[in-house]
């Protein structure tokens, strides 16, 4: 199971992120999907063995555009 955390957190939400990651690990999440490099850094800090998939919006847009033009 993959869980997205690809929003840009506000400063007051960052302290809550550690608990979010720990609960994801406890729930058996296989990988986290993230876009923000700061969030990716925190995932590595709080759950070093967690698989991280980096979501890149520009690549996604290009992929969607290329499929529509085929």
C-alpha positions as CSV (number, residue, x, y, z in Angstrom):
1,X,0.0,0.0,0.0
2,X,1.3,3.4,-0.9
3,X,0.4,6.6,1.0
4,X,0.8,10.1,-0.5
5,X,2.2,13.0,1.5
6,X,2.8,15.2,-1.4
7,X,1.3,18.4,-0.1
8,X,3.5,21.3,1.0
9,X,3.2,21.5,4.8
10,X,2.7,24.7,6.6
11,X,5.2,25.5,9.4
12,X,2.8,24.6,12.1
13,X,2.2,21.1,10.5
14,X,5.9,20.1,10.3
15,X,6.1,19.0,14.0
16,X,3.1,16.6,13.4
17,X,4.8,14.9,10.4
18,X,6.9,12.6,12.6
19,X,3.8,11.0,14.1
20,X,2.3,10.8,10.6
21,X,5.3,8.8,9.3
22,X,5.4,6.6,12.4
23,X,1.7,5.7,12.1
24,X,2.3,4.9,8.4
25,X,5.1,2.5,9.4
26,X,2.9,0.9,12.1
27,X,0.0,0.5,9.6
28,X,2.3,-1.4,7.2
29,X,2.5,1.2,4.4
30,X,4.9,-0.1,1.8
31,X,6.0,3.3,0.4
32,X,5.4,7.0,0.8
33,X,4.8,9.3,-2.2
34,X,6.2,12.8,-1.7
35,X,7.1,15.8,-3.9
36,X,8.7,18.2,-1.4
37,X,12.4,17.7,-0.8
38,X,12.0,18.8,2.9
39,X,9.3,16.1,3.4
40,X,11.5,13.5,1.7
41,X,14.3,14.4,4.1
42,X,12.0,14.0,7.1
43,X,10.8,10.7,5.9
44,X,14.4,9.5,5.7
45,X,15.0,10.8,9.2
46,X,11.9,9.3,10.8
47,X,11.7,6.0,8.8
48,X,15.1,5.3,7.2
49,X,13.9,2.0,5.7
50,X,10.7,3.4,4.2
51,X,10.6,3.3,0.4
52,X,10.0,6.8,-1.0
53,X,8.6,7.5,-4.5
54,X,9.2,11.1,-5.6
55,X,6.3,12.6,-7.3
56,X,7.3,15.2,-9.9
57,X,4.5,17.2,-11.4
58,X,6.3,18.3,-14.5
59,X,7.0,14.7,-15.5
60,X,3.4,13.8,-14.8
61,X,2.2,16.6,-17.0
62,X,4.5,15.6,-19.8
63,X,3.3,12.0,-19.5
64,X,-0.3,13.0,-19.6
65,X,0.3,15.3,-22.6
66,X,2.2,12.6,-24.5
67,X,-0.6,10.1,-24.0
68,X,-3.2,12.5,-25.3
69,X,-1.2,13.2,-28.5
70,X,-0.7,9.6,-29.4
